[in-house]
């Protein structure tokens, strides 16, 4: 496939409510959209949206990377497959380019799918039936969480994720009890602690929460190497989220230094192998090597699941994440795209139809392609 043309736009979207992110409040979401054209006139979009406090690249660095990548793609006579994208020189210089890489990769994948006249997720031979399960995100104060849980049940969600790790552990335990009473015993309950607790505090919480039928808790400990000890002490499964950055860095080091030894000899690997779930946010941390490792760890027959998750992306990025989830997560796994609710308005002509526990991939695909360019600022070519 030859890339005939590329354009880069910037967007800024207001959030319905501010998001607390590592000590700061985020009031707006800013990012870039990459539009690729092939020689036959097909087009596709990709999104790069670094998240302040979590992404390693800022907006300026991300823009520079996108421009260099777009120029490189246009200059090539042929881009044979998505595995060739990491051979672009701009993606070989530093680890801090995940947002830009996701934009280029997702746009390229969707352009390839457009040539085949099908949605991206249908390129797989074992593609699913056209639906995707979502989990609802519960966060905020007690009254807000109560309303969110009630809404989730009314909309047929089969899984919810509750943010924990507040200043008072008793508040977390009270919310946990309240949420379980609202969602009933059959709904899957996931927790996310964002690495806030020491091992002792995590164990204290886990033992107090043992009767709540928790599916898993994401990153309960400050150090990922303490996660197996947490599970042994509490009997509660853990999931890896933030620690995927650590995995990404170690893979990159092994790839960059041929004599560094095999990656699977590293201490983080047994931690990964003991996890129940790997929660992956491709817009924040991504590379071909990381993706291949995560797919291998969660392939059919493995005990772990891969949960694709969003980070307050616009409809373009969220639609791409839905397609990735349909391709790489098991059909029975609810995935985390609920952060999209915080964005209003969107860059799309119509919002993605994501209100419900089971959503239509075809409808998401159609809505995700219809970008309202009047809401964007062109930045390249100038």
N, C-alpha and C positions, 0 to 999 in steps of 0.2 A: 504494500500500500504506500502511495506517495502522498505526503501532506503538501497541498498546494498553497494553503494560506492559513494564517493564525492571527487571532486578535486577543487582546487582553483587556479586561474591564475591571473596574473597582466598584465595590458596593459598600454601603453602610446602612445597617438596619437597626431600628430601635427594638429593645427588648420589652416585653409586656411588664415584667418586673425585674429589677436589678438582680444580678447573680453574684453572690459572694464567692470570690475565687482567691484563696490563699491570702486573706487579709485585705483584699480590695473588692470594691463593688464594680461590676461591669454593667454599664448602662446601654451599650451599643455593641453590635457584632459587625466587624469589618473584615473584608477579605477580597479575593480576586476570582474572576471567572475567566477561564481560558476557552476560546472557541476555535475548534479545528475544522478545516475544510479539506476534503480529499479532491482528487482530480476529476471525479465524476459528479461533484456537487453535493455530496452528503456532508452534513455538519454534525458536530457533537460538542457538548460542554463538559468542562471539568472545573472543580472548585478547589481553591487553596485558601484555607481560613485558619491561620495560626491562632491559638488560644492563649491570651496573655497569662503568664504564670505556669503554663504547662508545655507549650511548644518551645522548641529551641531556636526557631527562627522568628524574627519579628517581621512586620509588614514590609519594611524596606528591603530586607534581605530576601524575602519571599518574592517580591516583585522582580528584583534583579535576576533571581534564579529562573523565574518563568520566562523572562525576556530572552535570556541566553538559551534556554531549552527550546523556545519557539523558533528562534533563528536557526538552531541546529537542525530541528525537524524539517524546516522548509528547505534547508540546504541539501538534505539527503535525497538521493534519487529514489530510495525505497526504504521503508521501515518494515522489516519482514514479520516481526512478531513482538508482543509486549516484553518478552525477555530481552530484546535489544535496547529497550529504553534506558536501562541502567548503564549502557555503554556510552551514552551521551557524556561528554567530558564534564559537564556541569554537575552531574550526579556522582562523580568519582572523587570529589575534592574534600567533602566534609560529611559528617553524619547528620548535620542540622538542616535537612532539606525535605523533611517528610511531607509537609503540606504541599509544597510545589510538586513533589514526585507524585502524590496522590492525584493532583489535578491533571498532570500530564498522562498518567497511566489510565485513570478513569475515562478521560476524554478519548484517548486512543482506543481503549477497549470498546467504548460505545460507538465510535466511528466504524470500527471493524464490524460490530453487530449491525449497524445501519446498512452496511454493504450487503449483509446477508438478509436484510429486511426482517429482523426479529429483535426483540429486547435482548439486552446483554446476558441476562441470566439463562436464556434459552439456548445459548451457544453450547452449554454442557449437554452431553448425550443423556445424562440422567436427570435432566431438569425436572423441577417439581410441578405441582398442579396449578400454579398461578396464585397461591396465597402465601402469606407470611405471618407468623405469630410475633406479636410485640409484647414487651413488658412495660408496665406503667411505672413512671418515676414518682416517688413520694418524697418531697423535700419542703422545708419551710417550717413555720410554727405549727403548734398542735392543731389549731382550727383548720389551717390550710391543708395539712396532711390528712385530717379526717375527711375533708371535702374531696380531696384527690382520691382517696381510697374508695369512697362511696361512688365517685364518678367512674373509677376503673371497673367496679363491679357492675354498674349499670351498662357499661359499654362492652362487657363480655371479656375483659382481660383474664387470662389464665395464670398470669405471673405479675408480681409487683416487686419493685426494688425500693427499699427504705434507706435513706441516708441516715447513718448514725455517727457517733463521735462528738457529741455535744459536750459542753463544759461539765455538765453534771451527768454522770452515767445513769442515775436514777431517772432522768428525763428520757434517755434513750429506751430504758426498759419499760417505762410507762407508755411511750409511743408504740413500742413493739407489741405490747399487750393489746393496746387499742386497735392497731391495724389488724392483728390476727383476728380479733373479735368481729371486725367489719368484713374481712375477706373470707372468713370461714376456713375450715380445715383443709379444703381441697385445693385452694389456690396456692401456687408456688410463691414462697416468700424468700426474696434475696435481700441481703444487707450489703451496705458499702460503707466502710470506715475510713477510706482514704489515708491509711497508714498513720492514724493519729495516736494509737496506743502503744505503750510499752508491752512487752510480752506478758508481764504480770497483770496489767490492767486488762489486756485482751482476754486473758484466761478468766479473770474475775467476771467480765461481761459474759463470756461464753458459758460459764457454768450457771450464771443467773438466767440465761436465755435458753437453756437446754430443752425446756418444755414447749418452746414456741414453734417447733418443727421448721427450722431454718434450712433452706436448700443449700445455701453457702453464704459466706461473708467475704466480700472483696477486701483484700489487704488490711486485715485487722491489726497488723504489727508494723512498727516503724521500719524494721529490717525484714526483707523477704526470707532471710535465712532462719528466722524464728517461726515461720508459718507451720512447718511440720510439727514443732513442739506444741504450738497452739492446738492443732487438730488432735494430737495425742492426748492432751490434757482435758479437752472439752468434748471430743467426739463430733465436733462441727467441721464440716468441710470448708476449705478456703478456695478462693479464686484469686488469680493474678491479674492485675490491671496496671498500676503504675510501674511495677517491676518489669514490665515488658520493655521499658526503656533500657534497663540493665541488660536484658537479653539482647536487644538490638545492638547495644554498644559492644558486647562481647563477640557477637557474630561479626560485626564490622571489623573489629580488631583482628580476628582470625582470618577474615577474607583479605585484609590489607597486608598481613604479615604471614607469608607462606610458611615460615618456620615456627609459628607460634603454637603449634600443636592442635589436636582436634577439639572442636568446640564442646563436644559431649563429655569431655573430661572435666569441665568446669563445675565448681560447686553449685551454681544456680540450676543445673540440669535436674538433679534429684528433686529440687523444690518444684520445678515445673511439672515433673512427672507425678508428683503427689497431689497436684491441684485437681479440683473437680471441674473447674472452668478456666478458660483463658479469655479474658475480656479485652478485645482488641479495638482500639480507636484508630483506624488507618489514616485519618486526616491529621493525627497528632504524631504518630510514630509508624513509619513505613519504609520498607525497602524490599526488593525482590527476595533477598536471602531470609529476611524476617518472615515474610509471608510464607515462603516454602517451609520454614521450620514450624510455624504454627499449624499449617495444614497437615504436616506429617504427624504432629503430636495429637491432632484431633481427628484423624482419618477414621473411617468406619472400622469398628473393632477395638478402638481405643476407649478407655473409660472417661476421658476428658471431653468436654464440649467446647466449641468455639462460639463465643457470643460477640458478634459485631455490634459496635456501639457508636453513637454519635456524640458530638461535642458542640451543640448549638450551631450547626451548619445551616446554611440557607437550603431552599428546596432542591437546588441543583446537587449539592453535596449529599443531602439526605437521600435523594432518589438513587444516587450512585451507591450509597451504603446499603440501601434496601436490595439493590441488585447483587452487591457483593455477598450480603447475608444469604440471599437465595442460592448463590453459587457455592458458598463455602461453609455455611452453618447447616446442621441437620434440620430437617423439616420440623422436628418436634421441639426445637429450641426457640423460645421467645427471645427476640433480640431487642437492643436498646436504642430506639430512635425517638424517644419521647421528648428529648430536649428541643425538638422542632417546635413544640407548643409555645416556647418562650419567644419565638420570632413572629412579629406581626407589625407591619406587613412583610411580604416576601418578595423575592426577585422574580417569581413566576407570575404568569398571567392568572393562574388559579392555584390555590394552596393544594399541597399534596393531601390526598384522602387517607390520613393516618389516625383518624379518631375511631379506635376500636382495637380489640385484642387480636382480631384476624383481619388482615387488609389485603386488597387486590393488587397484585404486582403489575398487572397490565395497566390499571388506572394510574398507579404511581409512575410507571414508565411514560405514559402519555403526558401527564401533568409536568413531569420533570424536564421534558424537552421544550416546553413552551415558555421560554424566558421573555420577560418584558424588558427589552433593552432600554426603554425610556427611564428605567430605574437605575441604570448603570452609567458609570463615567468611563469613556474610552481612555486608555492610557498608553496603548501600544498597538499598532505602529503610530507614531506621532506625525 
